[in-house]
Amino acid sequence: MRLDKFLKVSRLIKRRTLAKEVADQGRIAINGVTAKASSTVKVGDEVAIQFGQKKVTVKITDLKETTKKEDASQLYEIIKEERVEVSENESL
């Protein structure tokens, strides 16, 4: 499954276009490697996403084409959430 679609279906990022923008900025990594929106994800992959000053790392536990809002969090398991210091140059 494409990374941008997984992020939308799992509701880690609400819109697929936003997931693409975040990936294009180099703020998403799969298994430690910077990923593009079109990158393929599979069960067991670790996805790290930087949201401003917060970095969330999740492990993919399931892949589905669609899911209900209540069941979206079952597609991944949060490994860690950490606060990241962002320099002024990166925040622009």
Backbone as XML, in Angstrom:
<?xml version="1.0"?>
<chain id="A" units="angstrom">
  <residue number="1" name="MET">
    <atom name="N" x="0.849" y="-1.175" z="0.000"/>
    <atom name="CA" x="0.000" y="0.000" z="0.000"/>
    <atom name="C" x="0.897" y="1.241" z="0.000"/>
  </residue>
  <residue number="2" name="ARG">
    <atom name="N" x="0.465" y="2.274" z="-0.700"/>
    <atom name="CA" x="1.211" y="3.533" z="-0.726"/>
    <atom name="C" x="1.205" y="4.194" z="0.647"/>
  </residue>
  <residue number="3" name="LEU">
    <atom name="N" x="2.308" y="4.850" z="0.966"/>
    <atom name="CA" x="2.449" y="5.524" z="2.249"/>
    <atom name="C" x="1.355" y="6.563" z="2.462"/>
  </residue>
  <residue number="4" name="ASP">
    <atom name="N" x="1.103" y="7.415" z="1.468"/>
    <atom name="CA" x="0.104" y="8.475" z="1.648"/>
    <atom name="C" x="-1.287" y="7.908" z="1.899"/>
  </residue>
  <residue number="5" name="LYS">
    <atom name="N" x="-1.610" y="6.801" z="1.234"/>
    <atom name="CA" x="-2.925" y="6.181" z="1.453"/>
    <atom name="C" x="-3.004" y="5.579" z="2.857"/>
  </residue>
  <residue number="6" name="PHE">
    <atom name="N" x="-1.933" y="4.910" z="3.301"/>
    <atom name="CA" x="-1.939" y="4.333" z="4.649"/>
    <atom name="C" x="-2.139" y="5.417" z="5.699"/>
  </residue>
  <residue number="7" name="LEU">
    <atom name="N" x="-1.425" y="6.532" z="5.560"/>
    <atom name="CA" x="-1.536" y="7.615" z="6.543"/>
    <atom name="C" x="-2.954" y="8.164" z="6.605"/>
  </residue>
  <residue number="8" name="LYS">
    <atom name="N" x="-3.627" y="8.237" z="5.458"/>
    <atom name="CA" x="-5.012" y="8.718" z="5.422"/>
    <atom name="C" x="-5.964" y="7.686" z="6.046"/>
  </residue>
  <residue number="9" name="VAL">
    <atom name="N" x="-5.850" y="6.428" z="5.619"/>
    <atom name="CA" x="-6.754" y="5.379" z="6.118"/>
    <atom name="C" x="-6.581" y="5.187" z="7.627"/>
  </residue>
  <residue number="10" name="SER">
    <atom name="N" x="-5.337" y="5.257" z="8.107"/>
    <atom name="CA" x="-5.068" y="5.075" z="9.538"/>
    <atom name="C" x="-5.382" y="6.334" z="10.336"/>
  </residue>
  <residue number="11" name="ARG">
    <atom name="N" x="-5.640" y="7.425" z="9.614"/>
    <atom name="CA" x="-5.953" y="8.731" z="10.212"/>
    <atom name="C" x="-4.803" y="9.314" z="11.026"/>
  </residue>
  <residue number="12" name="LEU">
    <atom name="N" x="-3.581" y="8.895" z="10.719"/>
    <atom name="CA" x="-2.410" y="9.551" z="11.312"/>
    <atom name="C" x="-2.298" y="10.958" z="10.728"/>
  </residue>
  <residue number="13" name="ILE">
    <atom name="N" x="-2.651" y="11.083" z="9.433"/>
    <atom name="CA" x="-2.770" y="12.378" z="8.758"/>
    <atom name="C" x="-4.125" y="12.369" z="8.061"/>
  </residue>
  <residue number="14" name="LYS">
    <atom name="N" x="-4.891" y="13.437" z="8.223"/>
    <atom name="CA" x="-6.290" y="13.433" z="7.799"/>
    <atom name="C" x="-6.525" y="13.367" z="6.285"/>
  </residue>
  <residue number="15" name="ARG">
    <atom name="N" x="-5.664" y="14.028" z="5.504"/>
    <atom name="CA" x="-5.887" y="14.050" z="4.061"/>
    <atom name="C" x="-4.672" y="13.515" z="3.316"/>
  </residue>
  <residue number="16" name="ARG">
    <atom name="N" x="-4.923" y="12.836" z="2.208"/>
    <atom name="CA" x="-3.847" y="12.248" z="1.421"/>
    <atom name="C" x="-2.937" y="13.332" z="0.838"/>
  </residue>
  <residue number="17" name="THR">
    <atom name="N" x="-3.518" y="14.462" z="0.435"/>
    <atom name="CA" x="-2.704" y="15.546" z="-0.115"/>
    <atom name="C" x="-1.770" y="16.119" z="0.948"/>
  </residue>
  <residue number="18" name="LEU">
    <atom name="N" x="-2.243" y="16.192" z="2.174"/>
    <atom name="CA" x="-1.408" y="16.676" z="3.273"/>
    <atom name="C" x="-0.288" y="15.674" z="3.563"/>
  </residue>
  <residue number="19" name="ALA">
    <atom name="N" x="-0.600" y="14.390" z="3.498"/>
    <atom name="CA" x="0.416" y="13.342" z="3.694"/>
    <atom name="C" x="1.507" y="13.477" z="2.624"/>
  </residue>
  <residue number="20" name="LYS">
    <atom name="N" x="1.114" y="13.773" z="1.394"/>
    <atom name="CA" x="2.078" y="13.956" z="0.313"/>
    <atom name="C" x="2.967" y="15.166" z="0.588"/>
  </residue>
  <residue number="21" name="GLU">
    <atom name="N" x="2.379" y="16.268" z="1.035"/>
    <atom name="CA" x="3.163" y="17.469" z="1.337"/>
    <atom name="C" x="4.191" y="17.199" z="2.443"/>
  </residue>
  <residue number="22" name="VAL">
    <atom name="N" x="3.764" y="16.509" z="3.502"/>
    <atom name="CA" x="4.660" y="16.195" z="4.615"/>
    <atom name="C" x="5.812" y="15.301" z="4.124"/>
  </residue>
  <residue number="23" name="ALA">
    <atom name="N" x="5.489" y="14.317" z="3.296"/>
    <atom name="CA" x="6.521" y="13.423" z="2.752"/>
    <atom name="C" x="7.482" y="14.197" z="1.845"/>
  </residue>
  <residue number="24" name="ASP">
    <atom name="N" x="6.947" y="15.100" z="1.025"/>
    <atom name="CA" x="7.782" y="15.891" z="0.117"/>
    <atom name="C" x="8.749" y="16.792" z="0.884"/>
  </residue>
  <residue number="25" name="GLN">
    <atom name="N" x="8.393" y="17.157" z="2.109"/>
    <atom name="CA" x="9.263" y="17.984" z="2.943"/>
    <atom name="C" x="10.320" y="17.148" z="3.670"/>
  </residue>
  <residue number="26" name="GLY">
    <atom name="N" x="10.294" y="15.831" z="3.480"/>
    <atom name="CA" x="11.283" y="14.952" z="4.098"/>
    <atom name="C" x="11.030" y="14.697" z="5.576"/>
  </residue>
  <residue number="27" name="ARG">
    <atom name="N" x="9.767" y="14.811" z="6.004"/>
    <atom name="CA" x="9.440" y="14.652" z="7.426"/>
    <atom name="C" x="8.880" y="13.275" z="7.768"/>
  </residue>
  <residue number="28" name="ILE">
    <atom name="N" x="8.948" y="12.327" z="6.820"/>
    <atom name="CA" x="8.471" y="10.960" z="7.075"/>
    <atom name="C" x="9.586" y="9.984" z="6.704"/>
  </residue>
  <residue number="29" name="ALA">
    <atom name="N" x="9.802" y="8.995" z="7.573"/>
    <atom name="CA" x="10.804" y="7.963" z="7.297"/>
    <atom name="C" x="10.183" y="6.588" z="7.526"/>
  </residue>
  <residue number="30" name="ILE">
    <atom name="N" x="10.538" y="5.650" z="6.663"/>
    <atom name="CA" x="10.105" y="4.252" z="6.818"/>
    <atom name="C" x="11.361" y="3.452" z="7.138"/>
  </residue>
  <residue number="31" name="ASN">
    <atom name="N" x="11.352" y="2.789" z="8.287"/>
    <atom name="CA" x="12.504" y="1.991" z="8.734"/>
    <atom name="C" x="13.806" y="2.802" z="8.674"/>
  </residue>
  <residue number="32" name="GLY">
    <atom name="N" x="13.727" y="4.079" z="9.053"/>
    <atom name="CA" x="14.909" y="4.924" z="9.130"/>
    <atom name="C" x="15.327" y="5.584" z="7.828"/>
  </residue>
  <residue number="33" name="VAL">
    <atom name="N" x="14.613" y="5.327" z="6.731"/>
    <atom name="CA" x="14.951" y="5.903" z="5.430"/>
    <atom name="C" x="13.886" y="6.920" z="5.036"/>
  </residue>
  <residue number="34" name="THR">
    <atom name="N" x="14.300" y="8.130" z="4.664"/>
    <atom name="CA" x="13.350" y="9.162" z="4.244"/>
    <atom name="C" x="12.482" y="8.622" z="3.114"/>
  </residue>
  <residue number="35" name="ALA">
    <atom name="N" x="11.170" y="8.841" z="3.230"/>
    <atom name="CA" x="10.221" y="8.228" z="2.302"/>
    <atom name="C" x="9.472" y="9.259" z="1.468"/>
  </residue>
  <residue number="36" name="LYS">
    <atom name="N" x="9.061" y="8.829" z="0.288"/>
    <atom name="CA" x="8.197" y="9.633" z="-0.567"/>
    <atom name="C" x="6.754" y="9.178" z="-0.335"/>
  </residue>
  <residue number="37" name="ALA">
    <atom name="N" x="5.800" y="9.988" z="-0.777"/>
    <atom name="CA" x="4.390" y="9.645" z="-0.615"/>
    <atom name="C" x="4.049" y="8.344" z="-1.343"/>
  </residue>
  <residue number="38" name="SER">
    <atom name="N" x="4.763" y="8.064" z="-2.429"/>
    <atom name="CA" x="4.479" y="6.866" z="-3.225"/>
    <atom name="C" x="5.182" y="5.619" z="-2.712"/>
  </residue>
  <residue number="39" name="SER">
    <atom name="N" x="5.978" y="5.749" z="-1.650"/>
    <atom name="CA" x="6.696" y="4.593" z="-1.085"/>
    <atom name="C" x="5.697" y="3.531" z="-0.634"/>
  </residue>
  <residue number="40" name="THR">
    <atom name="N" x="6.101" y="2.274" z="-0.755"/>
    <atom name="CA" x="5.241" y="1.160" z="-0.353"/>
    <atom name="C" x="5.508" y="0.810" z="1.109"/>
  </residue>
  <residue number="41" name="VAL">
    <atom name="N" x="4.416" y="0.625" z="1.865"/>
    <atom name="CA" x="4.542" y="0.180" z="3.258"/>
    <atom name="C" x="3.946" y="-1.205" z="3.393"/>
  </residue>
  <residue number="42" name="LYS">
    <atom name="N" x="4.459" y="-1.958" z="4.371"/>
    <atom name="CA" x="3.927" y="-3.294" z="4.621"/>
    <atom name="C" x="3.850" y="-3.522" z="6.129"/>
  </residue>
  <residue number="43" name="VAL">
    <atom name="N" x="3.142" y="-4.548" z="6.539"/>
    <atom name="CA" x="3.011" y="-4.864" z="7.957"/>
    <atom name="C" x="4.403" y="-5.103" z="8.537"/>
  </residue>
  <residue number="44" name="GLY">
    <atom name="N" x="4.663" y="-4.493" z="9.689"/>
    <atom name="CA" x="5.956" y="-4.632" z="10.346"/>
    <atom name="C" x="6.863" y="-3.434" z="10.142"/>
  </residue>
  <residue number="45" name="ASP">
    <atom name="N" x="6.568" y="-2.582" z="9.159"/>
    <atom name="CA" x="7.383" y="-1.388" z="8.923"/>
    <atom name="C" x="7.223" y="-0.396" z="10.063"/>
  </residue>
  <residue number="46" name="GLU">
    <atom name="N" x="8.304" y="0.342" z="10.354"/>
    <atom name="CA" x="8.253" y="1.425" z="11.337"/>
    <atom name="C" x="8.228" y="2.743" z="10.575"/>
  </residue>
  <residue number="47" name="VAL">
    <atom name="N" x="7.224" y="3.554" z="10.861"/>
    <atom name="CA" x="7.060" y="4.835" z="10.183"/>
    <atom name="C" x="7.232" y="5.948" z="11.214"/>
  </residue>
  <residue number="48" name="ALA">
    <atom name="N" x="8.164" y="6.873" z="10.948"/>
    <atom name="CA" x="8.397" y="8.016" z="11.832"/>
    <atom name="C" x="7.900" y="9.271" z="11.119"/>
  </residue>
  <residue number="49" name="ILE">
    <atom name="N" x="7.052" y="10.039" z="11.793"/>
    <atom name="CA" x="6.465" y="11.246" z="11.220"/>
    <atom name="C" x="6.769" y="12.418" z="12.141"/>
  </residue>
  <residue number="50" name="GLN">
    <atom name="N" x="7.271" y="13.506" z="11.562"/>
    <atom name="CA" x="7.530" y="14.699" z="12.364"/>
    <atom name="C" x="6.407" y="15.708" z="12.144"/>
  </residue>
  <residue number="51" name="PHE">
    <atom name="N" x="5.673" y="15.992" z="13.223"/>
    <atom name="CA" x="4.611" y="16.984" z="13.226"/>
    <atom name="C" x="5.133" y="18.197" z="13.990"/>
  </residue>
  <residue number="52" name="GLY">
    <atom name="N" x="5.681" y="19.193" z="13.316"/>
    <atom name="CA" x="6.203" y="20.368" z="14.004"/>
    <atom name="C" x="7.255" y="19.974" z="15.022"/>
  </residue>
  <residue number="53" name="GLN">
    <atom name="N" x="6.952" y="20.157" z="16.313"/>
    <atom name="CA" x="7.927" y="19.846" z="17.362"/>
    <atom name="C" x="7.726" y="18.459" z="17.962"/>
  </residue>
  <residue number="54" name="LYS">
    <atom name="N" x="6.875" y="17.641" z="17.361"/>
    <atom name="CA" x="6.624" y="16.293" z="17.884"/>
    <atom name="C" x="6.965" y="15.265" z="16.815"/>
  </residue>
  <residue number="55" name="LYS">
    <atom name="N" x="7.644" y="14.215" z="17.219"/>
    <atom name="CA" x="7.967" y="13.120" z="16.303"/>
    <atom name="C" x="7.303" y="11.853" z="16.832"/>
  </residue>
  <residue number="56" name="VAL">
    <atom name="N" x="6.506" y="11.226" z="15.981"/>
    <atom name="CA" x="5.781" y="10.019" z="16.366"/>
    <atom name="C" x="6.299" y="8.852" z="15.530"/>
  </residue>
  <residue number="57" name="THR">
    <atom name="N" x="6.621" y="7.757" z="16.193"/>
    <atom name="CA" x="7.064" y="6.548" z="15.503"/>
    <atom name="C" x="6.032" y="5.454" z="15.753"/>
  </residue>
  <residue number="58" name="VAL">
    <atom name="N" x="5.530" y="4.859" z="14.670"/>
    <atom name="CA" x="4.524" y="3.804" z="14.780"/>
    <atom name="C" x="4.994" y="2.564" z="14.026"/>
  </residue>
  <residue number="59" name="LYS">
    <atom name="N" x="4.473" y="1.417" z="14.445"/>
    <atom name="CA" x="4.734" y="0.156" z="13.746"/>
    <atom name="C" x="3.423" y="-0.268" z="13.093"/>
  </residue>
  <residue number="60" name="ILE">
    <atom name="N" x="3.467" y="-0.566" z="11.806"/>
    <atom name="CA" x="2.258" y="-0.959" z="11.076"/>
    <atom name="C" x="1.884" y="-2.381" z="11.476"/>
  </residue>
  <residue number="61" name="THR">
    <atom name="N" x="0.637" y="-2.554" z="11.939"/>
    <atom name="CA" x="0.182" y="-3.879" z="12.366"/>
    <atom name="C" x="-0.829" y="-4.496" z="11.391"/>
  </residue>
  <residue number="62" name="ASP">
    <atom name="N" x="-1.436" y="-3.662" z="10.536"/>
    <atom name="CA" x="-2.440" y="-4.162" z="9.592"/>
    <atom name="C" x="-2.587" y="-3.168" z="8.456"/>
  </residue>
  <residue number="63" name="LEU">
    <atom name="N" x="-2.984" y="-3.669" z="7.285"/>
    <atom name="CA" x="-3.243" y="-2.801" z="6.134"/>
    <atom name="C" x="-4.656" y="-3.063" z="5.635"/>
  </residue>
  <residue number="64" name="LYS">
    <atom name="N" x="-5.435" y="-2.015" z="5.459"/>
    <atom name="CA" x="-6.795" y="-2.127" z="4.926"/>
    <atom name="C" x="-7.024" y="-0.980" z="3.963"/>
  </residue>
  <residue number="65" name="GLU">
    <atom name="N" x="-7.834" y="-1.232" z="2.934"/>
    <atom name="CA" x="-8.142" y="-0.185" z="1.962"/>
    <atom name="C" x="-9.004" y="0.909" z="2.578"/>
  </residue>
  <residue number="66" name="THR">
    <atom name="N" x="-9.925" y="0.515" z="3.429"/>
    <atom name="CA" x="-10.779" y="1.477" z="4.139"/>
    <atom name="C" x="-10.998" y="0.958" z="5.557"/>
  </residue>
  <residue number="67" name="THR">
    <atom name="N" x="-11.352" y="1.862" z="6.444"/>
    <atom name="CA" x="-11.647" y="1.463" z="7.814"/>
    <atom name="C" x="-12.512" y="2.520" z="8.471"/>
  </residue>
  <residue number="68" name="LYS">
    <atom name="N" x="-13.229" y="2.108" z="9.487"/>
    <atom name="CA" x="-14.041" y="3.059" z="10.239"/>
    <atom name="C" x="-13.140" y="3.870" z="11.151"/>
  </residue>
  <residue number="69" name="LYS">
    <atom name="N" x="-13.597" y="5.059" z="11.495"/>
    <atom name="CA" x="-12.818" y="5.957" z="12.348"/>
    <atom name="C" x="-12.422" y="5.268" z="13.653"/>
  </residue>
  <residue number="70" name="GLU">
    <atom name="N" x="-13.334" y="4.515" z="14.245"/>
    <atom name="CA" x="-13.088" y="3.854" z="15.531"/>
    <atom name="C" x="-12.017" y="2.769" z="15.417"/>
  </residue>
  <residue number="71" name="ASP">
    <atom name="N" x="-11.895" y="2.165" z="14.231"/>
    <atom name="CA" x="-10.961" y="1.052" z="14.048"/>
    <atom name="C" x="-9.617" y="1.478" z="13.470"/>
  </residue>
  <residue number="72" name="ALA">
    <atom name="N" x="-9.473" y="2.742" z="13.113"/>
    <atom name="CA" x="-8.252" y="3.214" z="12.446"/>
    <atom name="C" x="-7.003" y="2.997" z="13.293"/>
  </residue>
  <residue number="73" name="SER">
    <atom name="N" x="-7.102" y="3.187" z="14.597"/>
    <atom name="CA" x="-5.921" y="3.056" z="15.456"/>
    <atom name="C" x="-5.440" y="1.606" z="15.578"/>
  </residue>
  <residue number="74" name="GLN">
    <atom name="N" x="-6.230" y="0.635" z="15.104"/>
    <atom name="CA" x="-5.815" y="-0.764" z="15.151"/>
    <atom name="C" x="-4.860" y="-1.113" z="14.009"/>
  </residue>
  <residue number="75" name="LEU">
    <atom name="N" x="-4.655" y="-0.172" z="13.077"/>
    <atom name="CA" x="-3.764" y="-0.422" z="11.949"/>
    <atom name="C" x="-2.299" y="-0.184" z="12.319"/>
  </residue>
  <residue number="76" name="TYR">
    <atom name="N" x="-2.062" y="0.430" z="13.480"/>
    <atom name="CA" x="-0.693" y="0.719" z="13.898"/>
    <atom name="C" x="-0.571" y="0.678" z="15.412"/>
  </residue>
  <residue number="77" name="GLU">
    <atom name="N" x="0.665" y="0.596" z="15.862"/>
    <atom name="CA" x="0.969" y="0.593" z="17.296"/>
    <atom name="C" x="2.007" y="1.692" z="17.520"/>
  </residue>
  <residue number="78" name="ILE">
    <atom name="N" x="1.730" y="2.599" z="18.436"/>
    <atom name="CA" x="2.667" y="3.687" z="18.708"/>
    <atom name="C" x="3.863" y="3.138" z="19.476"/>
  </residue>
  <residue number="79" name="ILE">
    <atom name="N" x="5.052" y="3.349" z="18.910"/>
    <atom name="CA" x="6.280" y="2.897" z="19.550"/>
    <atom name="C" x="6.810" y="3.983" z="20.470"/>
  </residue>
  <residue number="80" name="LYS">
    <atom name="N" x="6.883" y="5.212" z="19.950"/>
    <atom name="CA" x="7.318" y="6.319" z="20.804"/>
    <atom name="C" x="6.853" y="7.656" z="20.256"/>
  </residue>
  <residue number="81" name="GLU">
    <atom name="N" x="6.712" y="8.593" z="21.167"/>
    <atom name="CA" x="6.401" y="9.977" z="20.837"/>
    <atom name="C" x="7.449" y="10.812" z="21.544"/>
  </residue>
  <residue number="82" name="GLU">
    <atom name="N" x="8.087" y="11.698" z="20.800"/>
    <atom name="CA" x="9.116" y="12.519" z="21.418"/>
    <atom name="C" x="9.025" y="13.954" z="20.938"/>
  </residue>
  <residue number="83" name="ARG">
    <atom name="N" x="9.477" y="14.838" z="21.784"/>
    <atom name="CA" x="9.506" y="16.261" z="21.448"/>
    <atom name="C" x="10.813" y="16.541" z="20.722"/>
  </residue>
  <residue number="84" name="VAL">
    <atom name="N" x="10.732" y="17.284" z="19.617"/>
    <atom name="CA" x="11.908" y="17.587" z="18.810"/>
    <atom name="C" x="12.096" y="19.097" z="18.770"/>
  </residue>
  <residue number="85" name="GLU">
    <atom name="N" x="13.308" y="19.531" z="19.030"/>
    <atom name="CA" x="13.610" y="20.965" z="18.934"/>
    <atom name="C" x="13.776" y="21.325" z="17.464"/>
  </residue>
  <residue number="86" name="VAL">
    <atom name="N" x="13.072" y="22.343" z="17.022"/>
    <atom name="CA" x="13.137" y="22.782" z="15.636"/>
    <atom name="C" x="13.866" y="24.122" z="15.591"/>
  </residue>
  <residue number="87" name="SER">
    <atom name="N" x="14.916" y="24.213" z="14.783"/>
    <atom name="CA" x="15.634" y="25.482" z="14.679"/>
    <atom name="C" x="14.814" y="26.455" z="13.843"/>
  </residue>
  <residue number="88" name="GLU">
    <atom name="N" x="15.135" y="27.727" z="13.910"/>
    <atom name="CA" x="14.366" y="28.741" z="13.171"/>
    <atom name="C" x="14.394" y="28.486" z="11.679"/>
  </residue>
  <residue number="89" name="ASN">
    <atom name="N" x="15.519" y="28.027" z="11.133"/>
    <atom name="CA" x="15.632" y="27.793" z="9.697"/>
    <atom name="C" x="14.706" y="26.667" z="9.231"/>
  </residue>
  <residue number="90" name="GLU">
    <atom name="N" x="14.540" y="25.611" z="10.049"/>
    <atom name="CA" x="13.695" y="24.492" z="9.683"/>
    <atom name="C" x="12.221" y="24.833" z="9.753"/>
  </residue>
  <residue number="91" name="SER">
    <atom name="N" x="11.840" y="25.769" z="10.612"/>
    <atom name="CA" x="10.430" y="26.067" z="10.796"/>
    <atom name="C" x="9.870" y="26.982" z="9.715"/>
  </residue>
  <residue number="92" name="LEU">
    <atom name="N" x="10.736" y="27.547" z="8.877"/>
    <atom name="CA" x="10.263" y="28.464" z="7.826"/>
    <atom name="C" x="9.701" y="27.761" z="6.644"/>
  </residue>
</chain>
